[in-house]
Amino acid sequence: MYEPIRSPSVHSPADDADFPHRSREEELDIQLAGHLAALLAVTDELGLGAAGDRIAEQVARLRGAPPARHAGLTAATPADLHRRAHALAGRALLVAASRADTTAAILSAERMDAHTAALAALADPTSSGQPASSGQLVGAH
């Protein structure tokens, strides 16, 4: 009826491959360091030195070397930068939670809160810039 395949499939794993393989944890470390490095660049552009120093510590811990820091200026508005930083912190939080890195997860969540407050302050200059306290944690359902 049909003739069996005589050559090895291209989909079969190559057992004798001579390239290094990384573990899932190593891949997550690389992802987390990348997201935090991108967050650091936006944080430095916003001029948030203390926050940038804390992020740089985590990037150095994950990469084993301190990150290159520069305030590369873009034409983005502060609101756009805060939105970008919030999104990057959210990505870092997801990866940090996935690899059970409590320190990076807390830092990411704090940065998300800070950028949310900054966006609220930019939207309503008469507010104090502090999120309203409802007595519940956001997302704790």
C-alpha positions in Angstrom: 0.0 0.0 0.0 2.7 2.5 0.9 6.4 2.3 1.1 8.0 2.9 4.5 10.3 6.0 4.9 13.9 4.9 4.5 15.6 8.1 5.6 15.5 9.7 9.0 12.8 12.3 9.5 13.8 15.9 9.7 11.6 16.2 12.7 13.5 13.6 14.8 15.9 15.1 17.4 19.6 15.1 16.6 21.2 13.3 19.5 24.7 14.1 18.4 24.2 17.8 17.9 27.4 19.7 18.8 25.7 23.0 19.9 25.1 23.9 23.6 21.6 23.5 24.9 20.2 25.7 27.6 17.8 24.7 30.3 14.4 26.3 30.8 15.7 28.2 33.8 18.6 29.6 31.8 16.2 30.7 29.0 14.0 32.4 31.6 17.0 34.2 33.1 17.9 35.5 29.7 14.3 36.7 29.0 14.0 38.3 32.4 17.4 40.1 32.0 16.3 41.4 28.6 13.0 42.7 29.8 14.6 44.4 32.8 17.4 45.9 30.6 14.7 47.4 28.4 12.9 48.7 31.4 16.2 50.2 32.7 16.7 52.1 29.4 13.2 53.6 29.6 13.7 54.3 33.4 17.0 56.1 32.7 15.3 58.1 29.9 12.7 59.2 32.4 15.5 60.3 34.8 14.5 58.0 37.6 17.9 57.3 39.0 17.1 55.4 42.2 14.7 53.1 40.4 17.2 52.6 37.6 19.9 51.6 40.1 17.6 48.9 41.6 16.8 47.6 38.2 20.5 47.6 37.2 21.3 45.5 40.3 18.8 42.8 39.1 20.2 42.8 35.6 23.7 42.5 36.9 22.6 39.6 39.1 21.0 37.8 36.2 23.7 38.5 33.6 26.7 38.3 35.9 27.9 41.7 34.8 26.6 45.3 35.2 24.4 46.5 32.3 25.5 49.3 30.0 23.6 52.4 31.0 22.9 55.5 28.9 20.1 57.9 28.6 19.3 57.5 25.0 16.8 60.1 24.4 13.8 59.5 22.1 11.1 61.9 21.0 8.6 60.1 23.1 6.4 62.0 25.6 6.6 61.2 29.3 3.2 59.5 29.1 4.4 57.3 26.3 7.5 56.4 28.2 5.5 55.6 31.3 3.2 53.4 29.3 6.2 51.6 27.7 7.8 51.2 31.1 4.6 49.8 32.5 4.3 47.2 29.7 8.0 46.2 30.1 7.6 45.8 33.9 4.5 43.7 33.3 6.5 41.4 31.0 9.3 41.2 33.5 6.8 40.4 36.2 5.4 37.5 34.2 8.8 36.0 33.5 9.9 36.6 37.2 6.8 34.8 38.4 7.4 31.9 36.0 10.9 31.4 37.3 9.8 32.0 40.9 12.2 35.0 41.3 10.6 36.9 44.2 13.0 39.8 44.2 12.5 40.6 40.5 8.8 40.0 40.7 8.4 42.5 43.6 10.6 45.1 41.8 8.6 44.7 38.6 5.3 45.0 40.5 6.5 48.2 42.2 7.6 49.7 38.9 4.2 48.9 37.4 2.5 50.7 40.3 4.9 53.6 40.0 4.2 54.0 36.3 0.5 53.7 36.8 0.6 56.5 39.4 2.7 58.6 37.1 0.3 58.1 34.3 -2.6 59.1 36.6 -0.7 62.2 37.7 -0.1 63.2 34.1 -3.7 62.7 33.2 -5.0 64.6 36.3 -2.4 67.1 37.5 -4.6 68.1 40.5 -4.3 64.6 41.9 -1.6 63.7 44.4 -0.2 61.0 42.1 -1.0 58.3 44.6 -3.4 55.5 43.6 -6.7 55.4 45.4 -6.7 52.9 48.3 -9.7 50.6 48.1 -8.5 48.3 50.9 -7.9 45.5 48.4 -4.9 44.5 46.4 -5.4 44.9 42.6 -5.8 41.5 41.0 -6.1 39.6 44.3 -9.3 37.8 43.7 
